Amino acid sequence: MKRRTEHLVLKRDGRTEFLRATKLARSIHLALHSVGVDEDWRAIEIASVALQALRRKRGDTGGEEPVLLTTTELSDVVQHLLVVTGQPAAAVA
């Protein structure tokens, strides 16, 4: 996954930082691992699809301005994808 510098994440404490797809994939992997699924590729694929869905939903600016995403938006999309792909226990984790 390529780093997209035009996307910023608004943290719950008010800080903003650049969106790191690898950090998102690691979080998904840990959630899947906690329910007994040890497949790295699945976490990477879910993170990739989640980021594509958020880009489409928010509109890709083409690098002109950063798009500000919230952690809540990210978690909602990832939870939805985990439920749809048959991992509801991981969505709760």
C-alpha positions as CSV (number, residue, x, y, z in Angstrom):
1,M,0.0,0.0,0.0
2,K,1.3,3.4,-0.9
3,R,1.3,6.2,1.7
4,R,-1.2,8.8,0.8
5,T,0.0,12.1,2.3
6,E,-3.1,14.0,1.5
7,H,-5.1,12.2,4.2
8,L,-4.9,13.3,7.8
9,V,-6.5,11.6,10.8
10,L,-8.1,13.6,13.6
11,K,-7.3,11.7,16.8
12,R,-9.7,11.6,19.7
13,D,-7.4,13.9,21.8
14,G,-7.5,16.6,19.0
15,R,-4.1,15.9,17.4
16,T,-3.8,15.3,13.7
17,E,-1.4,13.0,12.0
18,F,-0.9,11.6,8.5
19,L,-2.8,8.4,7.7
20,R,-0.5,5.4,7.8
21,A,-2.0,2.4,6.1
22,T,0.5,0.1,7.7
23,K,-0.7,1.2,11.2
24,L,-4.3,0.5,10.2
25,A,-3.4,-2.9,8.8
26,R,-1.6,-3.8,12.0
27,S,-4.6,-2.8,14.1
28,I,-6.8,-5.0,11.9
29,H,-4.3,-7.9,12.1
30,L,-4.3,-7.6,16.0
31,A,-8.1,-7.7,16.1
32,L,-8.2,-10.7,13.8
33,H,-5.4,-12.5,15.7
34,S,-7.4,-12.0,19.0
35,V,-10.2,-14.2,17.6
36,G,-7.9,-16.8,16.1
37,V,-7.4,-15.6,12.5
38,D,-3.7,-15.4,11.7
39,E,-3.7,-14.2,8.1
40,D,-1.6,-11.2,7.4
41,W,-3.0,-10.8,3.8
42,R,-6.6,-10.5,5.2
43,A,-5.6,-7.5,7.3
44,I,-3.8,-5.8,4.5
45,E,-6.7,-6.4,2.1
46,I,-9.3,-5.1,4.6
47,A,-7.2,-2.0,5.3
48,S,-6.8,-1.4,1.5
49,V,-10.5,-1.7,0.9
50,A,-11.4,0.5,3.9
51,L,-9.1,3.3,2.6
52,Q,-10.5,3.1,-0.9
53,A,-14.0,3.3,0.5
54,L,-13.1,6.4,2.6
55,R,-11.5,8.1,-0.4
56,R,-14.6,7.5,-2.5
57,K,-16.9,8.6,0.2
58,R,-15.0,11.8,1.1
59,G,-13.8,12.6,-2.5
60,D,-10.2,12.3,-3.6
61,T,-8.8,15.8,-3.8
62,G,-6.0,14.9,-6.1
63,G,-3.4,16.1,-3.6
64,E,-4.5,19.7,-3.5
65,E,-5.7,19.7,0.1
66,P,-5.5,17.2,2.9
67,V,-8.7,15.3,3.6
68,L,-9.4,15.1,7.4
69,L,-10.7,11.8,8.5
70,T,-11.7,10.9,12.1
71,T,-10.8,7.8,14.0
72,T,-14.5,7.1,14.3
73,E,-15.0,7.1,10.5
74,L,-12.0,4.7,10.2
75,S,-13.3,2.4,12.9
76,D,-16.9,2.4,11.5
77,V,-15.6,1.4,8.0
78,V,-13.3,-1.3,9.3
79,Q,-16.0,-2.8,11.6
80,H,-18.4,-2.9,8.7
81,L,-15.9,-4.6,6.5
82,L,-15.1,-7.2,9.2
83,V,-18.8,-8.0,9.7
84,V,-19.4,-8.3,5.9
85,T,-16.3,-10.6,5.5
86,G,-17.6,-13.0,8.2
87,Q,-15.5,-11.8,11.2
88,P,-18.0,-10.2,13.5
89,A,-16.0,-11.2,16.6
90,A,-13.0,-9.3,15.2
91,A,-15.2,-6.3,14.6
92,V,-16.0,-6.1,18.3
93,A,-12.3,-6.5,19.2
